[in-house]
């Protein structure tokens, strides 16, 4: 899977969030989009996911040599971000079953396996609304990383995670994302230290 940007830019009214971006994100590959808060990292990830259209230039999603139509892109993307909410009235068990029925998971990943991977004991029957912010972040990351999609987009993945949680997230990436296109947006390079390619959003203002 390849995402190819051709002189791409996004603006809101008169303000350019980014522009002049010529870049190809190749699968497999790990890319870090770095920049301070409010610099446009999240906007770029939304464009890469197909949720936003560029204001200028073009974006191409190519799979096995074929260009995908915009309404096909969502099937190839897993996305976790602080602004993407969980269904808080679900128990954890219900949330895992719902997600597994909604999108195909990686081979061997079942709701019980996801529960084990989360390392959140005694939470199976607990409603998500009673989880701490760090526990919710673990659920978001596990659901995204364990989906069977060629593209994985993570926006500020270490948000609300403690030191053990950050290590847990990096181990999950190492185990389940080695052969995928992974794009990490963060204001902290340590969140994406496993990404050999760094794209600095402030270079495209």
NORKA-V353069 format. One record per pair of residues at least 12 apart in sequence whose ideal C-beta (glycine too) atoms are under 10 Angstrom apart, sorted by sequence separation. I is the first residue (numbers start at 0). J is the second residue. D is the distance in Angstrom with one decimal. If there is no record, write none. Layout:
<<I;J;D> <I;J;D>>
This chain:
<<6;18;8.2> <7;19;8.0> <8;20;6.7> <32;44;7.0> <46;58;6.5> <48;60;9.9> <60;72;5.1> <62;74;9.8> <85;97;10.0> <86;98;9.5> <98;110;8.5> <111;123;9.4> <119;131;9.9> <122;134;7.1> <144;156;9.2> <156;168;5.7> <157;169;9.2> <181;193;8.7> <182;194;8.4> <4;17;9.8> <6;19;6.3> <7;20;4.6> <47;60;9.1> <62;75;6.5> <85;98;9.3> <95;108;9.9> <96;109;9.5> <97;110;9.4> <99;112;9.7> <110;123;9.5> <140;153;7.1> <143;156;8.9> <156;169;9.1> <181;194;7.3> <6;20;7.4> <7;21;7.6> <58;72;9.5> <95;109;8.7> <96;110;5.1> <99;113;7.5> <119;133;9.8> <139;153;9.1> <182;196;9.6> <183;197;9.9> <184;198;9.4> <4;19;9.9> <5;20;8.7> <6;21;5.9> <7;22;8.0> <17;32;9.9> <32;47;8.8> <60;75;7.3> <95;110;4.1> <98;113;8.2> <119;134;5.9> <122;137;9.9> <153;168;8.6> <156;171;9.7> <4;20;5.0> <5;21;6.3> <60;76;9.1> <94;110;9.1> <95;111;8.5> <122;138;9.3> <140;156;6.0> <156;172;8.5> <182;198;8.6> <184;200;8.3> <4;21;6.3> <5;22;9.0> <17;34;9.4> <30;47;9.6> <52;69;8.1> <93;110;9.4> <95;112;9.4> <96;113;9.5> <117;134;8.4> <139;156;8.7> <140;157;9.4> <176;193;9.3> <3;21;8.9> <4;22;4.8> <5;23;9.4> <49;67;8.8> <92;110;6.9> <95;113;5.0> <119;137;6.5> <140;158;9.8> <3;22;7.7> <4;23;7.3> <91;110;9.4> <92;111;9.3> <94;113;9.5> <95;114;6.4> <118;137;7.7> <119;138;8.0> <136;155;9.4> <139;158;9.3> <153;172;8.4> <172;191;9.5> <2;22;8.5> <3;23;4.8> <4;24;8.1> <49;69;5.9> <117;137;5.6> <136;156;7.9> <139;159;9.9> <140;160;8.5> <169;189;9.6> <173;193;7.3> <2;23;7.2> <3;24;7.8> <16;37;9.7> <17;38;8.6> <18;39;9.9> <22;43;9.9> <49;70;8.6> <92;113;9.9> <116;137;9.2> <117;138;6.6> <136;157;8.2> <151;172;8.4> <169;190;8.8> <172;193;6.5> <1;23;6.0> <2;24;4.3> <3;25;9.1> <16;38;8.4> <17;39;4.9> <49;71;8.9> <50;72;9.1> <91;113;9.2> <92;114;7.4> <95;117;8.5> <119;141;9.5> <136;158;5.9> <137;159;9.1> <165;187;9.8> <168;190;8.5> <169;191;9.7> <172;194;9.6> <1;24;6.8> <2;25;8.5> <16;39;4.0> <17;40;9.1> <20;43;7.8> <24;47;7.0> <49;72;3.8> <50;73;8.4> <91;114;7.2> <117;140;9.3> <118;141;9.5> <135;158;9.8> <136;159;4.7> <137;160;7.4> <153;176;9.4> <169;192;8.2> <0;24;8.7> <1;25;5.5> <2;26;8.7> <15;39;8.7> <16;40;9.5> <48;72;7.4> <49;73;6.3> <116;140;10.0> <117;141;5.4> <135;159;7.4> <136;160;5.7> <140;164;9.0> <144;168;8.2> <151;175;8.8> <165;189;8.1> <169;193;6.6> <0;25;8.3> <1;26;6.5> <14;39;9.8> <16;41;9.3> <17;42;7.1> <22;47;9.9> <47;72;9.5> <48;73;7.8> <77;102;7.6> <113;138;8.9> <116;141;5.7> <117;142;9.6> <133;158;8.9> <134;159;8.7> <151;176;5.7> <165;190;7.5> <0;26;4.2> <16;42;4.7> <17;43;6.0> <20;46;9.0> <49;75;8.9> <50;76;8.9> <76;102;9.8> <91;117;7.8> <132;158;8.0> <133;159;4.6> <134;160;9.9> <141;167;9.2> <145;171;7.9> <157;183;9.5> <0;27;9.2> <1;28;9.3> <16;43;7.7> <48;75;9.7> <49;76;6.9> <77;104;10.0> <114;141;9.3> <132;159;4.0> <133;160;5.6> <137;164;6.4> <140;167;8.5> <141;168;9.0> <144;171;5.1> <156;183;6.3> <158;185;9.1> <0;28;9.9> <2;30;9.8> <48;76;5.1> <50;78;8.1> <74;102;8.2> <91;119;7.2> <95;123;8.8> <113;141;5.9> <116;144;9.0> <131;159;7.8> <132;160;9.1> <133;161;6.2> <136;164;7.2> <140;168;5.5> <143;171;9.7> <144;172;6.5> <147;175;9.8> <151;179;5.3> <152;180;8.9> <153;181;7.4> <154;182;9.1> <155;183;8.8> <156;184;8.6> <157;185;7.1> <17;46;8.7> <47;76;8.3> <48;77;9.3> <49;78;9.9> <73;102;9.4> <74;103;9.0> <113;142;7.5> <116;145;7.1> <145;174;9.5> <146;175;9.3> <149;178;8.6> <150;179;6.9> <151;180;7.0> <152;181;8.0> <153;182;7.4> <154;183;8.2> <155;184;6.5> <156;185;7.0> <157;186;10.0> <9;39;7.6> <16;46;9.2> <48;78;5.4> <92;122;9.0> <93;123;9.7> <133;163;9.5> <134;164;9.1> <137;167;7.1> <141;171;6.7> <144;174;8.6> <145;175;5.9> <149;179;5.7> <150;180;4.9> <151;181;4.8> <152;182;5.2> <153;183;5.1> <154;184;4.7> <155;185;5.6> <157;187;6.8> <160;190;9.3> <11;42;8.5> <47;78;9.2> <91;122;5.1> <92;123;4.9> <93;124;9.2> <133;164;5.7> <137;168;7.8> <140;171;6.7> <144;175;5.3> <145;176;9.5> <148;179;7.4> <149;180;6.0> <150;181;8.1> <151;182;7.4> <152;183;8.2> <153;184;7.2> <154;185;8.0> <155;186;7.4> <156;187;10.0> <10;42;9.6> <48;80;9.5> <90;122;8.5> <91;123;5.6> <92;124;6.4> <94;126;9.2> <113;145;6.3> <136;168;8.4> <140;172;8.9> <144;176;6.1> <147;179;9.7> <148;180;9.2> <150;182;7.7> <151;183;8.9> <152;184;7.8> <153;185;8.4> <155;187;8.5> <157;189;7.9> <158;190;9.1> <9;42;5.5> <20;53;8.7> <45;78;8.8> <90;123;7.1> <91;124;7.5> <92;125;9.0> <93;126;8.7> <94;127;5.9> <108;141;9.3> <112;145;8.3> <143;176;9.8> <146;179;9.8> <157;190;4.6> <9;43;7.5> <44;78;7.5> <90;124;5.3> <91;125;5.9> <93;127;8.8> <108;142;9.9> <137;171;9.2> <141;175;9.3> <156;190;5.9> <157;191;9.3> <16;51;9.8> <18;53;9.2> <20;55;9.5> <21;56;8.2> <26;61;9.7> <45;80;8.8> <90;125;6.2> <91;126;8.1> <144;179;9.2> <155;190;7.4> <156;191;8.2> <7;43;9.0> <9;45;8.5> <17;53;9.4> <18;54;8.2> <19;55;8.6> <20;56;7.3> <23;59;9.1> <25;61;9.9> <26;62;8.8> <44;80;7.2> <90;126;5.4> <91;127;6.6> <94;130;10.0> <108;144;9.7> <109;145;10.0> <9;46;5.9> <17;54;9.9> <18;55;6.3> <19;56;8.2> <45;82;9.6> <89;126;6.9> <90;127;7.4> <108;145;4.7> <144;181;9.0> <153;190;8.6> <8;46;9.5> <16;54;8.6> <17;55;10.0> <18;56;8.0> <20;58;9.4> <23;61;9.3> <88;126;6.4> <89;127;5.6> <91;129;10.0> <104;142;8.8> <107;145;9.6> <108;146;8.4> <153;191;8.6> <4;43;9.1> <7;46;7.1> <15;54;8.1> <41;80;6.8> <87;126;6.8> <88;127;7.5> <89;128;8.9> <90;129;9.6> <91;130;7.8> <105;144;8.7> <108;147;7.9> <7;47;9.8> <15;55;8.7> <41;81;8.9> <86;126;9.7> <87;127;4.5> <88;128;6.8> <98;138;9.1> <102;142;8.6> <105;145;5.5> <41;82;7.4> <86;127;6.8> <87;128;3.7> <101;142;9.6> <102;143;9.7> <104;145;5.5> <105;146;7.1> <106;147;7.5> <4;46;8.1> <9;51;6.7> <85;127;5.0> <86;128;9.4> <87;129;8.6> <104;146;6.0> <105;147;4.8> <4;47;8.3> <9;52;8.4> <10;53;9.3> <11;54;8.5> <84;127;9.4> <85;128;8.9> <87;130;8.3> <91;134;8.8> <95;138;8.2> <98;141;9.4> <99;142;8.9> <102;145;9.9> <103;146;7.1> <104;147;5.7> <105;148;9.1> <2;46;9.2> <9;53;5.5> <10;54;4.8> <94;138;6.7> <98;142;5.0> <102;146;5.3> <103;147;4.4> <104;148;9.7> <2;47;5.6> <8;53;6.2> <9;54;5.1> <10;55;7.6> <85;130;8.4> <97;142;9.8> <98;143;9.5> <101;146;9.5> <102;147;7.7> <103;148;8.1> <118;163;8.8> <2;48;9.3> <7;53;4.7> <8;54;5.7> <9;55;7.7> <95;141;8.7> <99;145;9.1> <102;148;7.6> <118;164;9.3> <2;49;9.2> <6;53;9.1> <7;54;8.8> <8;55;4.0> <9;56;9.2> <91;138;7.0> <95;142;7.7> <98;145;9.1> <99;146;9.3> <5;53;9.2> <7;55;6.8> <8;56;5.8> <87;135;8.5> <94;142;8.0> <98;146;8.2> <4;53;7.8> <6;55;6.8> <7;56;3.7> <26;75;9.6> <118;167;6.5> <5;55;10.0> <6;56;3.9> <7;57;6.8> <85;135;6.1> <95;145;9.9> <117;167;8.8> <5;56;5.3> <6;57;7.5> <7;58;5.8> <81;132;9.1> <84;135;8.8> <85;136;9.9> <116;167;8.9> <4;56;6.8> <5;57;4.5> <4;57;7.7> <5;58;7.4> <85;138;6.2> <3;57;8.4> <4;58;5.5> <5;59;7.2> <81;135;9.5> <85;139;6.6> <116;170;9.6> <117;171;9.7> <3;58;7.1> <4;59;8.1> <81;136;7.8> <84;139;9.0> <116;171;7.0> <2;58;6.9> <3;59;4.4> <83;139;6.8> <2;59;7.4> <3;60;8.0> <79;136;8.2> <85;142;8.5> <1;59;7.7> <2;60;5.9> <3;61;6.6> <81;139;8.4> <116;174;8.8> <1;60;7.6> <2;61;7.9> <79;138;9.3> <80;139;7.8> <83;142;10.0> <116;175;8.9> <0;60;7.5> <1;61;4.5> <79;139;4.4> <83;143;8.9> <0;61;7.2> <1;62;7.8> <78;139;9.4> <79;140;5.3> <0;62;5.1> <1;63;10.0> <79;141;8.9> <0;63;8.3> <1;64;9.5> <3;66;9.4> <79;142;7.3> <80;143;9.0> <79;143;3.8> <1;66;9.8> <77;142;7.9> <78;143;6.2> <79;144;7.7> <77;143;4.3> <0;67;8.8> <76;143;9.4> <77;144;7.2> <79;146;9.8> <108;175;8.2> <77;145;8.4> <78;146;9.3> <77;146;4.0> <105;174;9.8> <2;72;9.1> <76;146;8.8> <77;147;8.6> <78;148;9.2> <105;175;6.1> <77;148;4.5> <83;154;8.3> <104;175;10.0> <105;176;9.6> <0;72;9.8> <76;148;5.8> <77;149;9.2> <78;150;8.6> <79;151;8.4> <80;152;7.9> <82;154;7.8> <2;75;9.7> <75;148;5.4> <76;149;8.4> <77;150;7.0> <78;151;8.0> <79;152;7.6> <80;153;7.5> <81;154;6.9> <82;155;9.5> <2;76;9.6> <74;148;7.5> <75;149;5.4> <76;150;4.7> <77;151;5.1> <78;152;4.7> <79;153;5.3> <80;154;3.6> <81;155;5.8> <105;179;9.8> <0;75;6.0> <73;148;9.4> <74;149;9.8> <75;150;5.3> <76;151;7.9> <77;152;7.1> <78;153;7.8> <79;154;7.1> <80;155;7.0> <81;156;9.4> <0;76;9.3> <74;150;10.0> <76;152;6.4> <77;153;8.8> <78;154;7.7> <79;155;9.3> <80;156;8.7> <79;156;6.7> <81;158;5.0> <72;150;8.5> <80;158;8.6> <81;159;8.0> <79;158;9.7> <63;149;9.9> <62;149;7.2> <62;150;9.6> <79;168;9.8> <60;150;8.6> <77;176;9.6> <49;150;9.6> <48;150;7.8> <50;152;9.9> <77;179;8.8> <47;150;7.9> <48;152;5.6> <76;180;9.5> <77;181;9.8> <78;182;9.8> <80;184;8.3> <47;152;6.2> <75;180;9.1> <48;154;9.7> <45;152;8.9> <44;152;5.2> <43;152;9.8> <44;153;8.4> <45;154;8.8> <44;154;5.3> <43;154;9.6> <44;155;9.8> <41;154;5.4> <40;154;7.0> <41;155;8.1> <40;155;8.1> <36;155;9.1> <32;152;9.5> <27;149;8.7> <29;151;9.4> <30;152;9.9> <32;154;8.9> <26;149;5.3> <26;150;7.2> <26;151;9.8> <24;150;8.3> <24;152;9.9> <47;180;9.4> <48;182;9.3> <47;182;6.2> <47;184;9.4> <44;182;6.6> <43;182;8.6> <44;183;9.3> <44;184;5.2> <43;184;7.1> <40;182;9.8> <42;184;9.6> <29;172;8.3> <40;183;9.5> <41;184;6.4> <40;184;3.9> <39;184;9.5> <40;185;7.5> <38;184;9.7> <40;186;7.6> <29;176;7.8> <0;148;8.7> <1;149;9.6> <2;150;7.3> <29;177;9.1> <38;186;8.0> <0;149;3.8> <1;150;9.7> <27;176;8.7> <37;186;9.4> <0;150;5.7> <2;152;9.8> <27;177;7.0> <29;179;8.7> <30;180;7.9> <31;181;9.3> <32;182;6.3> <33;183;8.9> <34;184;8.2> <36;186;5.6> <27;178;4.9> <28;179;8.6> <29;180;8.3> <30;181;7.0> <31;182;7.9> <32;183;7.0> <33;184;7.9> <34;185;8.7> <35;186;5.5> <26;178;7.9> <27;179;6.0> <28;180;5.7> <29;181;4.7> <30;182;4.8> <31;183;5.2> <32;184;4.3> <33;185;6.5> <34;186;6.6> <26;179;6.3> <27;180;6.6> <28;181;7.3> <29;182;8.1> <30;183;7.2> <31;184;7.8> <32;185;7.6> <33;186;7.2> <26;180;3.7> <27;181;8.2> <28;182;8.8> <29;183;7.5> <30;184;9.5> <31;185;6.8> <33;187;8.5> <25;180;6.8> <26;181;9.0> <33;188;6.0> <43;198;8.4> <24;180;5.8> <24;181;9.3> <31;188;6.9> <33;190;9.2> <43;200;6.4> <24;182;6.3> <33;191;7.3> <40;198;9.4> <42;200;8.9> <31;190;8.0> <32;191;8.2> <40;199;9.9> <41;200;9.9> <31;191;3.6> <40;200;5.4> <43;203;8.6> <30;191;8.3> <31;192;8.3> <33;194;9.3> <38;199;9.0> <39;200;5.1> <40;201;10.0> <29;191;7.8> <31;193;8.9> <32;194;9.2> <38;200;5.0> <39;201;8.5> <31;194;3.9> <38;201;5.9> <29;193;6.2> <30;194;5.7> <31;195;8.7> <32;196;9.8> <33;197;5.8> <34;198;9.0> <39;203;8.0> <29;194;4.2> <30;195;8.5> <31;196;6.9> <32;197;8.2> <33;198;7.1> <34;199;6.2> <35;200;8.9> <38;203;9.8> <39;204;8.0> <28;194;8.7> <29;195;6.3> <30;196;4.8> <31;197;4.8> <32;198;5.1> <33;199;5.4> <34;200;3.8> <35;201;7.7> <38;204;8.3> <28;195;8.2> <29;196;6.9> <30;197;7.7> <31;198;6.8> <32;199;8.1> <33;200;7.0> <34;201;5.3> <28;196;6.8> <30;198;6.1> <31;199;9.1> <32;200;5.9> <33;201;8.6> <34;202;9.0> <34;203;9.6> <34;204;9.7> <25;196;9.5> <24;196;8.8> <22;196;9.8> <24;198;9.0> <22;198;6.9> <2;180;7.2> <20;198;8.6> <0;179;8.2> <1;180;7.8> <0;180;5.5> <2;182;8.4> <20;200;9.1> <22;203;9.1> <20;202;9.1> <21;203;9.6> <17;200;6.0> <19;202;9.2> <20;203;5.0> <16;200;8.6> <17;201;9.0> <19;203;5.8> <17;202;8.9> <18;203;6.2> <19;204;9.0> <17;203;4.2> <18;204;7.4> <16;203;9.0> <17;204;6.7> <15;203;8.8> <16;204;8.5> <15;204;6.7> <9;203;9.9> <8;203;7.9> <7;203;8.9> <4;203;10.0>>
